[in-house]
């Protein structure tokens, strides 16, 4: 299925919580909750740290147990009346699941940490059905850090930068309607030649005029601080870039765009204004989100190939599949986590209580 829309994920209005701020709120609350757990699981850097056993244990009448291991303590088994998988997707698992299901994306940078994904194999071992595993979202704009241009993990260049008026240039020329879907913009970039000596990276300039910089000030200030965007005068731009900016500014003034862009955000720059300050940075497509994962029902219960429930096993977030179709809409991932996270937690607690009675 195709659930797409011809705007970026950033078009809901200034009052909406976006990007890093929204993520930070969720992470802060989640971290506090985890620290309050009596026996949190340590996180390691290598190897399988979890295993799942669907048999009664000697310590509990529960039919589940979870085993984790650390370099210091070795394997530790915990009885579990129910288990919730909320381990995220596999866009950062380049040599593993990503290479298996989408070998065409091999070697691309990602916004996700480089880690092996064990959760999906654990779920399959428990009998779970996987769906849409070849549906991987490529985000068109991950920042290329000028200090570490070949770093495989990229910081996302938020949709807001284009939504508020930013444009994309290759060799000094625009080549796409920047507000098309992520899929469309990514494909347009990936048809261009890659940057020589940098593997599967492209050399695309993201440019914001003074109006766009002001409208996205929170984002821009942060990216400038990180060294991912820089401020410069129009007069100091490359001749081709300056010509492209002037041509686009003239089009905005006339309300017309050769690539069909209908919304120009807060672009205010007038053609020929060489004294104006703009913000520029380099971006490249990145693997960003995986739509595939474990099949769940409306109660966040993990299902097997026959549609049956796997007792005591729940899942929420990017580890699941089937909710977003072939390519999710921008801004929907945190919503999914909140909605199905609450459902999974509530029903897992109910299931645990029922087993203990």
C-alpha positions as CSV (number, residue, x, y, z in Angstrom):
1,X,0.0,0.0,0.0
2,X,1.1,3.5,-0.6
3,X,0.3,6.0,2.1
4,X,2.1,9.1,0.8
5,X,1.5,12.8,0.6
6,X,3.1,15.6,-1.4
7,X,4.5,17.5,1.5
8,X,7.3,16.9,4.0
9,X,6.4,15.6,7.5
10,X,6.8,19.2,8.6
11,X,3.6,21.0,7.7
12,X,1.4,20.9,10.7
13,X,2.1,24.4,12.1
14,X,4.4,26.0,14.5
15,X,2.6,24.7,17.6
16,X,3.4,21.1,16.8
17,X,6.2,19.4,18.7
18,X,8.8,18.3,16.1
19,X,12.1,16.5,15.6
20,X,14.8,16.5,18.3
21,X,12.6,18.2,20.9
22,X,9.8,15.5,20.6
23,X,12.4,12.7,20.7
24,X,14.1,14.2,23.7
25,X,10.8,14.3,25.7
26,X,10.1,10.6,24.9
27,X,13.7,9.6,25.7
28,X,13.8,11.5,29.0
29,X,10.5,10.0,30.2
30,X,11.5,6.5,29.1
31,X,15.0,6.7,30.7
32,X,13.4,7.8,34.0
33,X,11.0,4.9,33.9
34,X,13.7,2.4,33.1
35,X,15.9,3.6,36.0
36,X,13.0,3.0,38.4
37,X,12.8,-0.6,37.4
38,X,14.1,-2.9,40.1
39,X,16.2,-5.0,37.8
40,X,17.0,-3.3,34.5
41,X,18.7,-5.3,31.8
42,X,22.2,-4.2,31.0
43,X,23.0,-3.4,27.3
44,X,26.1,-4.9,25.7
45,X,27.8,-4.0,22.5
46,X,28.3,-7.4,20.9
47,X,26.6,-10.7,20.4
48,X,23.2,-12.0,21.3
49,X,22.2,-10.7,24.7
50,X,18.7,-12.0,24.9
51,X,17.2,-15.4,24.3
52,X,13.6,-16.4,24.6
53,X,12.3,-19.7,26.0
54,X,8.6,-20.6,25.7
55,X,8.6,-23.3,28.4
56,X,7.8,-23.3,32.1
57,X,10.8,-22.5,34.3
58,X,11.8,-23.9,37.7
59,X,11.4,-20.5,39.3
60,X,7.9,-19.6,38.1
61,X,4.7,-21.0,36.7
62,X,5.2,-18.5,33.9
63,X,5.5,-20.1,30.4
64,X,8.2,-17.6,29.5
65,X,11.8,-16.8,30.5
66,X,14.2,-14.2,29.2
67,X,17.9,-14.8,29.3
68,X,20.5,-12.1,28.9
69,X,24.3,-12.1,29.3
70,X,27.1,-9.7,29.9
71,X,30.9,-10.1,29.7
72,X,31.1,-9.9,33.5
73,X,28.2,-12.0,34.7
74,X,27.5,-14.5,32.0
75,X,24.0,-15.7,31.2
76,X,21.2,-14.7,33.6
77,X,17.7,-16.1,33.2
78,X,14.6,-14.2,34.3
79,X,11.1,-15.7,34.6
80,X,8.6,-13.6,32.7
81,X,4.8,-13.7,32.7
82,X,4.8,-11.6,29.6
83,X,7.4,-10.0,27.3
84,X,7.2,-6.7,25.3
85,X,9.5,-6.3,22.4
86,X,10.2,-2.5,21.8
87,X,13.7,-2.8,20.3
88,X,13.3,-0.7,17.2
89,X,14.0,-1.3,13.5
90,X,17.0,-2.6,11.6
91,X,18.0,0.3,9.4
92,X,21.4,0.3,11.2
93,X,22.0,-3.4,10.7
94,X,23.9,-3.0,7.4
95,X,25.6,-6.3,7.2
96,X,22.7,-8.3,8.7
97,X,18.9,-7.9,8.1
98,X,19.3,-4.8,5.8
99,X,21.8,-6.7,3.5
100,X,19.5,-9.7,3.5
101,X,16.2,-8.0,2.7
102,X,17.5,-4.9,0.8
103,X,21.0,-5.6,-0.7
104,X,20.5,-2.6,-3.0
105,X,20.9,-0.3,0.0
106,X,24.1,-1.9,1.1
107,X,26.9,0.6,2.0
108,X,24.6,3.6,2.5
109,X,24.9,5.7,5.6
110,X,22.1,5.6,8.2
111,X,20.6,7.8,10.9
112,X,20.6,4.6,13.1
113,X,23.4,3.3,15.2
114,X,25.4,0.5,13.5
115,X,24.2,-2.6,15.5
116,X,23.2,-6.1,14.8
117,X,19.5,-6.7,15.1
118,X,18.7,-9.7,17.3
119,X,15.1,-9.0,18.2
120,X,13.6,-10.1,14.9
121,X,15.4,-13.4,15.1
122,X,14.2,-13.9,18.7
123,X,10.7,-13.2,17.6
124,X,10.9,-15.7,14.7
125,X,12.3,-18.2,17.1
126,X,9.2,-17.7,19.2
127,X,7.0,-18.4,16.2
128,X,6.3,-14.8,15.0
129,X,5.4,-13.9,11.5
130,X,7.3,-11.1,9.8
131,X,5.8,-8.8,7.2
132,X,7.1,-6.1,4.8
133,X,10.7,-6.7,5.6
134,X,11.8,-5.3,2.3
135,X,10.1,-1.9,3.0
136,X,12.9,0.4,4.1
137,X,12.5,4.1,4.1
138,X,15.4,6.1,2.7
139,X,15.4,9.7,4.0
140,X,16.7,12.2,1.5
141,X,18.6,14.5,3.8
142,X,21.1,13.2,6.3
143,X,23.9,15.8,7.1
144,X,27.4,15.1,5.9
145,X,29.6,16.4,8.7
146,X,32.5,18.3,7.0
147,X,34.8,17.2,9.8
148,X,34.0,13.5,9.2
149,X,32.4,13.2,5.7
150,X,32.6,9.4,5.5
151,X,31.1,8.8,9.0
152,X,28.5,6.1,8.3
153,X,26.0,7.4,11.0
154,X,24.5,10.7,9.9
155,X,22.5,13.3,11.8
156,X,19.1,13.8,10.3
157,X,18.5,17.1,8.5
158,X,14.9,17.8,9.7
159,X,12.0,18.1,7.2
160,X,11.5,21.5,8.7
161,X,14.5,22.9,6.8
162,X,12.8,22.2,3.5
163,X,9.3,22.8,4.8
164,X,10.2,26.3,5.9
165,X,11.7,27.1,2.5
166,X,15.0,25.3,2.0
167,X,16.1,24.1,-1.4
168,X,18.4,21.4,-2.7
169,X,21.2,21.9,-5.2
170,X,23.6,19.6,-7.1
171,X,26.5,21.2,-8.8
172,X,24.8,24.6,-8.4
173,X,21.4,23.5,-9.9
174,X,18.1,22.6,-8.4
175,X,16.8,19.2,-9.6
176,X,13.6,18.4,-7.7
177,X,10.5,19.7,-5.9
178,X,11.9,19.6,-2.3
179,X,8.4,19.1,-0.8
180,X,7.7,15.9,-2.7
181,X,7.6,12.6,-0.7
182,X,10.7,11.3,0.9
183,X,10.7,8.4,-1.6
184,X,10.5,10.8,-4.6
185,X,13.2,13.2,-3.3
186,X,15.5,10.4,-2.3
187,X,15.1,8.7,-5.7
188,X,15.9,12.0,-7.5
189,X,19.1,12.4,-5.5
190,X,20.1,8.8,-6.0
191,X,19.9,9.2,-9.8
192,X,22.7,11.7,-9.5
193,X,26.4,10.5,-9.5
194,X,27.8,9.7,-6.1
195,X,30.6,11.6,-4.5
196,X,33.9,10.2,-5.7
197,X,35.8,8.5,-2.9
198,X,33.0,8.4,-0.5
199,X,31.2,5.2,-1.3
200,X,27.4,5.5,-1.5
201,X,27.1,9.2,-0.7
202,X,25.9,12.1,-2.8
203,X,27.0,15.7,-2.9
204,X,23.9,17.8,-2.4
205,X,23.7,21.2,-1.0
206,X,20.8,22.3,1.3
207,X,20.3,26.0,1.3
208,X,18.0,28.2,3.4
209,X,17.4,31.9,2.8
210,X,17.0,34.4,5.7
211,X,13.3,33.8,6.0
212,X,13.6,30.0,6.2
213,X,16.5,30.3,8.6
214,X,14.4,32.5,10.9
215,X,11.4,30.3,10.7
216,X,13.4,27.2,11.5
217,X,15.6,29.0,14.0
218,X,15.6,26.3,16.7
219,X,16.8,23.7,14.2
220,X,19.2,26.0,12.4
221,X,20.9,27.2,15.6
222,X,21.4,23.6,16.7
223,X,22.8,22.5,13.4
224,X,25.1,25.5,13.2
225,X,26.4,24.6,16.7
226,X,27.0,21.1,15.5
227,X,29.0,22.4,12.5
228,X,26.5,20.8,10.1
229,X,25.2,24.2,8.7
230,X,27.1,27.3,8.2
231,X,26.1,30.9,7.6
232,X,27.4,32.8,4.6
233,X,26.6,35.8,2.4
234,X,25.0,35.3,-1.0
235,X,27.9,37.2,-2.6
236,X,30.3,34.5,-1.3
237,X,28.5,31.6,-2.9
238,X,29.8,29.8,-5.9
239,X,28.7,31.5,-9.1
240,X,26.4,28.6,-10.2
241,X,24.8,28.5,-6.7
242,X,24.2,32.2,-6.7
243,X,22.6,32.1,-10.1
244,X,20.4,29.2,-9.0
245,X,19.3,31.1,-5.8
246,X,18.5,34.2,-7.9
247,X,16.5,32.2,-10.3
248,X,14.5,30.5,-7.6
249,X,13.9,33.8,-5.8
250,X,12.5,35.2,-9.0
251,X,10.2,32.2,-9.3
252,X,9.0,32.6,-5.7
253,X,8.2,36.2,-6.3
254,X,6.2,35.2,-9.4
255,X,4.6,32.2,-7.6
256,X,5.9,29.8,-10.1
257,X,8.4,26.9,-9.9
258,X,9.8,24.8,-12.8
259,X,9.7,21.7,-10.6
260,X,6.1,22.3,-9.5
261,X,6.7,23.4,-5.9
262,X,3.5,25.1,-4.7
263,X,4.5,26.1,-1.2
264,X,7.6,28.2,-0.7
265,X,7.5,28.3,3.1
266,X,9.0,31.5,4.6
267,X,11.4,32.2,1.7
268,X,11.9,36.0,1.6
269,X,15.1,36.5,-0.3
270,X,14.8,38.7,-3.4
271,X,16.8,38.0,-6.6
272,X,20.0,40.1,-6.7
273,X,20.3,40.6,-2.9
274,X,24.0,39.8,-2.5
275,X,24.1,41.1,1.1
276,X,21.6,38.5,2.5
277,X,22.9,35.8,4.8
278,X,21.9,32.2,4.0
279,X,22.6,28.9,5.7
280,X,24.1,26.0,3.8
281,X,25.1,22.4,4.5
282,X,25.7,19.2,2.7
283,X,23.2,16.3,2.8
284,X,22.9,12.8,1.4
285,X,20.2,10.1,1.5
286,X,20.3,7.8,4.5
287,X,18.5,4.6,5.6
288,X,16.1,5.9,8.2
289,X,13.2,3.7,9.1
290,X,12.0,0.1,8.5
291,X,8.3,-0.5,7.9
292,X,8.7,-4.3,8.3
293,X,8.7,-6.4,11.4
294,X,6.6,-8.7,13.5
295,X,2.9,-9.0,12.8
296,X,0.7,-7.8,15.7
297,X,-3.0,-7.4,16.3
298,X,-4.9,-4.3,17.6
299,X,-4.0,-5.4,21.1
300,X,-0.2,-5.4,20.3
301,X,-0.1,-9.2,20.6
302,X,2.5,-10.9,18.4
303,X,0.9,-13.3,15.9
304,X,2.2,-16.4,14.1
305,X,1.9,-17.3,10.4
306,X,-1.6,-18.7,11.0
307,X,-2.8,-15.5,12.7
308,X,-2.7,-17.1,16.2
309,X,-1.5,-15.3,19.2
310,X,1.9,-16.2,20.8
311,X,1.0,-16.3,24.4
312,X,2.5,-13.6,26.6
313,X,4.5,-11.9,23.7
314,X,3.7,-8.3,22.8
315,X,5.5,-5.8,20.6
316,X,5.3,-2.1,19.8
317,X,7.1,0.5,17.6
318,X,9.5,-0.1,14.7
319,X,10.1,-3.7,15.6
320,X,6.6,-4.4,14.3
321,X,5.4,-4.4,10.7
322,X,2.3,-3.8,8.6
323,X,1.1,-0.5,10.1
324,X,2.7,2.0,7.7
325,X,2.3,0.3,4.3
326,X,5.3,0.5,1.9
327,X,6.5,3.9,3.1
328,X,5.4,5.7,6.2
329,X,4.4,9.3,6.5
330,X,6.8,11.7,8.2
331,X,5.9,12.4,11.8
332,X,4.1,9.1,12.5
333,X,6.7,7.0,14.1
334,X,6.6,8.6,17.6
335,X,2.8,8.4,17.4
336,X,3.0,4.7,16.7
337,X,5.3,4.2,19.7
338,X,3.0,6.1,22.1
339,X,-0.2,4.4,20.9
340,X,1.0,0.9,20.6
341,X,3.5,1.2,23.5
342,X,0.6,2.0,25.9
343,X,-1.5,-0.8,24.4
344,X,1.3,-3.3,24.7
345,X,2.2,-2.3,28.2
346,X,-1.3,-2.4,29.4
347,X,-2.1,-5.7,27.9
348,X,1.2,-7.3,28.9
349,X,0.4,-6.3,32.5
350,X,-3.1,-7.8,32.2
351,X,-1.7,-11.0,30.8
352,X,0.9,-11.2,33.6
353,X,-1.8,-10.7,36.2
354,X,-4.0,-13.4,34.7
355,X,-1.2,-15.9,34.7
356,X,-0.3,-15.2,38.3
357,X,-3.8,-15.7,39.6
